[in-house]
Amino acid sequence: MTKKNVNEETNPQSKIRGRVFSPDTSGSKMAQLLVGKGFEPRILSRGETVEGTVVSILPESVLIDIGVKAEGIIPRRELEEVGEKPEVGKKVKTIVAQSEGDSGTVILTVKKAIKEKAWENLQQLYDKGETVDVKGVTNNRGGLIVDYKGTRGFVPSSHLVTEPKQAVGKPITVKVLQINARQNKLVFSEKDTTAEIFPKMELPFKVGDVLDVVVAKILPFGLLVSTPSGPDGLVHISEISWKKVTGLAENFKLGQKLQAKLISIDAGSGRINLSIKQLEKDPWKEAEKKYKVGEIFERPVSRTSSYGVFVELEEGIEGLIHSSKIPYRVEFKGGDKVKIQVDLFNSDQKRVALRLAQEEKEPDNTKSKPAKAKAVNKDKRTKDVKKGH
């Protein structure tokens, strides 16, 4: 038996996946010399961040020298997805996905590195106060969920300028409001990016003033208006009318003169917000006097949903009959007239709770009348018997 075969039999670990390794020479002079020279082999662990140099570019993958006995390999498409153009001699930061693949090479990835790089970029943007473009993913009751290079963030409703539903699937410009990579917390603000549009300056008017304005631009979420001797202001779509507003371009024209009430001033940016509807009486306040709790009305169904039926009390004011208050298998459709009873009317919260009115049944006297007639006939027969008839 040769010396090579003896080594393989006495040290089973010396042959793995068809590769032959030298036996353990930890006690040899050569091993001690290598350790002394700093050549002690290092074992890579999964998830470890390593930086290497591109040494070879293959059709489907890239070989990277990461400073250990085996080279690292990474799919080309991963590098290309993050905008890294593979070039021989270029430094690349990667993550260990598998310490040793079937070919004896270390399997690398940049997926985790992408997220780490994204967080680094966002932290720099936050520190410098710079803007960044994100993409709307989905909206909820609190605001808009957005994506930045695979990292999810949130824009609260109070920091949105764009209507949440209209921002889904589209890019919006924001600033980083809060960031904490460890807690995976990332909050953006769209309103903070408007400082350039609404520069800080001394204003010749105050909150509560009624201004003569001119429509300068029609936006999806409201009207940009010019003010007398001041900066442009925004009339958000929610502040145009007490009624539901659709089709701003159909109802307003560029250059149209309007009156609007100044409702807020951003002290930091000098941006002003105005309202057209607040120059009119709040119809909810008037309606609250009319629709008293417990009273019954007949009104049409305006729309239905999975959680109940909406009934239009009058134009612009709807109430909800919750599904829990609707009998099983009873269905309604738009336009159906229904008798409803008011359970709650809150003009401040713009909320009305309704229930189906109970029909008052008239007393049924049909049974008592025949009974009385029978009793009369019986008395008459009794009297006739006594008289000998």
Buried (B, 14 or more C-beta within 10 A) or exposed (E): EEEEEEBBEEEEEBEEEEEEEEEEEEEEEEBEEBEEEEEEEEEBEEEEEBEBBBBEBEEEBBBBEBEBEBBBBBBBEBBEEBEBEBEEEBEBBBBBBBBBBEEEBBBBBBEBBBBBBBBEBBBEBBEEEEBBEBBBBEBEEEBBBBEBBEBEBBBBEEBBBBBBEBBBEEEBBBBBBEBEBEEEEBBBBBBBBBBEEBEEEEBEBEEEEEBEBBBBEBBEBBBBBBBEEBBBBBBBBEBBEBEEBEEBEEEBEEEEEBEBBBBEBBEEBBBBBBBBBBEEEBBBEEBBEEBEEEEEBEBEBBEBEEEBBBBBBEEBBBBBBEEEBBEEEEEBEEEEEBEBBBBBBEBEEEEBBBBBBEEEEEEEEEEEEEEEEEEEEEEEEEEEEEEEE
